[in-house]
Amino acid sequence: MFKFCFVLNLMKKEKRANLKSATLLCVKVEKRRGEEVRRALKERKLLRTDAKIISDPDFIFLPLVRRLEQQESLTLTQETREFEISEPRRSVEDLVGFKPAYEVVGDIAVLTGDRGPDSDRRRDRHRDRHRDRHRDRETAETDESLERVAAQARAILSLHKNIKVVAKQTSPVEGVFRQRRLKIIAGECRTETTHKENGCRFKLDLNKVYFNPRLATERARVVEQVERSERENEAEKIIDMFAGVGSFAVQIAKRAPHSHVTAIEINPEAVRYLKENIKLNRVGEGKIEAVLGDAREVFKGESESGNESGNESGNEKERFRGSADRIIMNLPKSAHLFLNEALGMLKPRAGTIHFYTLETSSPSPSPSPTPSPSPSPTPSPSSPPSLSLETAIKKAKEKLAAGINEASKRAGGREVQLEILNVRKVKTYAPYSFILGIDAIIRK
């Protein structure tokens, strides 16, 4: 026992010997907002990653690359502190020679790049056309791809001791249940994990439910709005129309405890995990209502199982009509198809919606009216990213406005006013394709 403790202390001393200290500029943040601010600073490349974050009982101190401008700092307090600076550590890119695309959920790393679903489909079509002629070459290519994936898995496991499983995504997110298929490459043979985000824990199975860890900042932003509204005005009633495992609902219930969230989800497995996560995070009784069903059917009172208590009496018919102060519509590919129900769920006078949509702004060349005898000119470069994003944002606004207008006509033609508060890029989905978030107030 003594020998073990001696070796452990020696290792700690060696680790400290490789560290140096420096006085750095930092921001002082309440612990409850620490993760939210850290992610925001990191996204804007303002967080020093070579300095160890420090804390006291009430605050954490995040080291900065430079002093924040007034518009960047908002309510953040800037000061100087002593930090430990670590030696640059090796990355997965250093080990495999390229930068792999992967995301981490809990202790599972999911490889999402290299041979993705689209390239698989293109390769399948290629094989159908040239199966006999290129069999040997394709076999060699497959072997090379497998080794490439295995090398990534080995590198991730060796560098990140908190990761226990490396899986490869073998299909896109598809179907009404929003599921994707995974293949275990290395580590433990499981796809269930517990993911930590913004002070909450979410248990889930990546093979059975949809969860995107890259939306943590977006979720924190919406939660902050609800918390501020509760603090300045009054508690809200929120409906999350596509709740998944409760990533929005649980965080809202924790940060805005006087508000109530109705979490609607069509995937039975996701609802099962949602209920587990309510208990796992010790959310107060009655703060979240988990509802299994399609949002359209739930709105009309015709869902398979109604609410979790199983009460489907006549009084339950359309009980969500005119009940919500705020609605979350995180279903980018088809949220616009549910605007009729969203409008009906909002309270009679006004309400807020968080609308997410997938927009593509790929430039399409205009056909020439007559063939030119001269050689074709050099093609012009594609639209710059800023112009492409502007086009996508314009399309998103038009889609929401058209959807609300159509929904108001279906509701009897009552005049509805749409005020768009904010439009932002949540993430890049593909070249010229963006997932956009819109905050809007709808007045009836």
N, C-alpha and C positions, 0 to 999 in steps of 0.2 A: 504493500500500500504506500509506504514511504517512497519507494523507488518510483512508483507511478506518479505521485504528486510532484516529485523532484523533476521528472522529465517534463511533466505538464507545465510547471513553472518556468523551466528552461525554454520551452517552446514559446511561451508568452513573452519572455524577455527578448528572445531572438526576433519575434514579430515586432515588439516595440522598438528594437534597434533599427529596424528597416523603416521606421516612421520618423518624420520630422515635423516640427510644429511651426505655425506661422500665424500672424495676426491678420485676419481677413474681414472684409466687409460681409455682413449677413443680414437676413431679415428675421425678426422675432415674431413668432406665430403661436397662437394658442394651440394646444395639442389637438383639440377636436378638429381644427382646420389644417393640421399639418400635412396630411397626405394630399389634400386638394391643392394646396399652395405648392407643394413639392413638384407635383405632376405639371402644374401650370408653368413653373419656372423651368423645368426640364424641357418641356415642349418648345419654349421660347429660347432655349440654349442660354439661359441665364444662371443655371445652377452649376456650381463647381462640383464635378464628380470625383475629383481626386482628394477631397477633404471630407473627413468623417463628420457626419451630422451630430450635433450635441444637443442635450436637453437638460431641463431642470424639472421639478415636479409639475409646473404649470405650462411651460413653453418649450418649443423646439427652435433651434437656430439653424437656418439654412444658408450655407456659404454661397456668395454670389461671384459671378465672373466680373461684374462691374457694378457701379452704383446705378440704381434704377432711376429712370426719369420720372417726373411727377405723374404723368399719365399711366406709367407702368406700376408705380408703387401703390396707388389707390390708398388704402388704409393701413398698409404694411409699415411697420417700424423698422428702420435701418440702423444698425450699429456695428461696432467691431468686436470681435471675440477671438480667442486663441483656439485654433483648430489643429488637429493632427492631419498631416498630408501623407498619403500613402504612395508607394511606388506604383507606376502604371502596371496593371495586371494584363496578362495575356487574354486575348479574346478568342471566340470560336473562329473568327475570320483568320486569326494568326495561325491556328492549327490546321485548318482545312484549305486555306488559300483563297477563299471567297467568302462573301457575306451571305449566309443562309437566311431565308425568310422563315421565321417561326414566332409563335406566340406562347406565352406561359399562362396556364390556368392552374392555380394551386401548385401542386408539385409535378404537373405534367407539362412537358414541352411538346407542342404540336407543330410539325414541319408543314408549312403551307405553300412553300415555293418549289423550285426545281422542276419536278414533273407534276404540274398541277392538273386538275380535271380537264381544262381546255386543251392542254398539250396532249393529254391522254387521248382525247377524242380525235384530235388531228392525227395522232400517230395511228390510231385504230383505222381511220379512213385510208391512211397511207399503206397500212398493212394489207387492207382488203384489195387495193389496186396492185400491189407489188409483192404479194406474199411469197411467191415462188422465187422470184428473182433476187430478193433481198433478205431471205431467211437468215443466212449466216450473219449478215451485217446487223440485223435487228437483234439477234441473240446477244451479240457482243455489246450493242448499245444498251440493252436491258441490264446485262451484267454490270456495265460501267455505271449505270444509274443507281442500281442497288448498292454498289460499293460507295457511291457518292453519298447516298442517304445514310448508310451505315457509318461512314466517317463523320458526318454531322452529328449523329446520335452519340458516338463515342466522345466527341469533343465537348458536347453539351454536358454530358454526365460527368466528365472529368473536371470541368471548370465550375460547374454549378452543383454544389453538394446538396442543395435543397431540392433539386429535381430528381425524382425517382423513376419517372416513366418518360420515354420519348416515343411519340406516335407520329404517323404520317397521315395527313388528310388525303383520302382517296376519292372523295366526291364533293361536289359543292353542297352548300346548305340548300335543302330542297324540301318540297312538300308542305302541307299545311302545318305539320308539326315542327317544321324548321330543324330538320335533323341532317347530320352529315356522317359519313362512314370514316372510321379511323382504323389504321393498322398499326399494331404495336411493333416498334422497331427494336427497342432496347429497354432494359429495366424491368420493373414489375409488370405483370400481365393484368392490368386493370385500366379502366377509363373513368372511374369515380374518384373524385377528389374534393377537397374543401379549399375554396379560393377566398382570400382576404382582400377587401376593397373598402377604402374610406372608413375603417373602423368596424366593418361588418364582415361576417363570415357566410359564405354561400356553399352549401353542399350540392353537388350536381354530378351527373354522368354525361360526359361529352359525347357519348354515342347516342344518347337518348333525348337530350334537350339542347336548346340553343343558348349560347352564352358568348359574349364578345368582350374580352378583358380590355380591349382598346377604347371602349366607350366609358371608361371610369371617370375621366374628366368631364365628359358630357353629363353623366348621371349626377356628379357632384354639383355641376352648375345648376341643373334643374332643382335638385334638393335644396340648394342655397336659396333659390327663389321662393320655394314653399316656406322655408324656415323664416326668411325675412318677412314674408306676407303674414305669417302667424304672429311674429313679434310685433309688427307695426299695425296690423289690422285685426284680423281674427282668424281662428282655425278654419281650414279649408276642407272641403270634400273633394277628393281626387279620384278619378277613374283611370286606371292603366289598362288600356284595351288589349294589349298584347304583353302580358306581365312576365312571361317566362318563369324563372325560378325566384322572382321577387327582387331583382337587382335594383329597380327603382323603388318599389313599394317598401321594402324593409328599411332602406336608407332614409326614406321620408319619415317613416314611423319612428325611427330612432332620433332623428334631428328635429322633427316637428311633432312632438308627442300628443298634441291636442288635436291634430288633424286626423282625418280618417281616409284610408285608401281602400278602394274596391279594385282588386287585382283579378282581371279576367284573362284566362288562358285556355286555349283549345287542346293543348297536349296534356293528357292525363299524367304522364310521368313528370312533366314540369310542375303541375299543380301539387303532386305528391312532394316534390322537393321544396316547393314554395312553402307548404305547411311545415315541413321540417325546419326550414330556415327561419320561419316566424318564431318557432320554439328555440332554435339554436341561438338566436340573437336576443332572446328574452324580451320580445316586443310585447307590450302590455295587451291584455285581453281586449278584444274589440277594436283594436287600432287598424287591423287589416282584415278584410273579408276576401277569402280566396274563392273565386267562382270558376267552375269548369264549364267551358262551352265556347262556341263561336260568338264573337262580340255582337254580331247582327242578331243572332238568336237570343242571346242574353238580353239585349235591349227590348226585344219583343216579348220576353218572358217565355221563350220556347226552347231554352237550352236543355240538353240531355239530363243534366243533373241539378240545374239551378244553382243555388248557393250551397255552401258546404254543410249547412244544417239540414238540407234536403227538403226544405219547406217550399212547395210549389203550388200553394193555394191560389185562388183567384186574385187575392190581394197582391200577389207577386207579379202579376201582369204589368209590364212596363214600369216597374217600380223605380227604374233608373232614369226615367224621363224627367228632364229638368232638375236633376239632382246634383250636378257637378259644378264646382267652381273652376276646376282645372282638369284637362284631359291630356294624357300622354299617348301618342300614337307612333310608337317605335316599330314600324313595319315598313321599311323604306321602299320595297318593291310594290306594295299594294295598299299602303295606308289611305291613298286617295279614294279607294273603293269603299271606305268606311266613313266618309265624311257625313253622309246622311245620318248615320247613327250618332256620330260625335256631336253634330248640331242638336240632335234631339236630346242628348244627355246633358248638355250644358244648361245651366239655370236660365230662367226666362228672360232676365234682363241682359246679362253679359257673362262671359267666362273666357278663360285662357286655354289655348291648345298649344301643345308642343308637337309639331308635325314633322315627321322625317320622311325624306323622299330620295330616291336614286335618280339622278339626272345625268344624261349623256350629252356632250356638246361637241362630238366629233365633227370636224368640218367636212362637208360633202362638196366635191368639185362640181361646178356648173357645166353642163354639156355645151360643147361648141356648136353653133347653129350650122356651120358648114365646115367640111374638112379643109384643113390648111395644107397647101402644097409645100410650104416651107417646113424645115425640121421642127419638131416639137420644142418649145422653149423649156428651159430648165425649170422643173417644178418649184413653185414657191414653198418656202418652209411652212410647216404647220403652225397653227395659231399658237401664240405664246401662252403659257399656263394661266397667266392672269386674265387674258381675254377669254380663254376657254372656261374658266371658273365663272366669269361674269355672265357668259351665255347660259351656263347651267343654273345660276341663281335666278336669272330672268325667267327661265322655263319653270323653275320651282314655284316662283311667285304666281305665275300665270296658271299653273296647275291647281294650286290651292284656291286661288280666286274663282276659277271656273268650277271647281268642285263645290265650294261653298254656295255659289250662285245656283248651281243645279240642285243642291240639297234644299235650299230655301224654297225653290219652286215646287219641289216634291212635298214640302211641308205646308203648302197652301199659298205660296207666293208672298209670305210675309217678308218685309224689307229687313235685310241683314247687312250690317256694316262690318267690314273686315279691316282691322288695323294691324299691319305687320310691324312688330316691334324690332325684330332682329332676324337676320339670315346669316348662317355661318356654314363653313365647310366642317363637317364632323370628321370625315376621313376620305382619302382617295380610294375609290373602289377598283378602278382600272384606268388605263390611259383615257383621258377625256371623260371619265365617269367619276362622279362624286356623290357621296352620301351627304345630304344637306339637312340642317335642322332649322326650322322656322318657329319662332315664338310669335304668337298672334293673339289679339283680343277680338272676340266676336261679340258684337252688340246686336240684340234683337229688337 
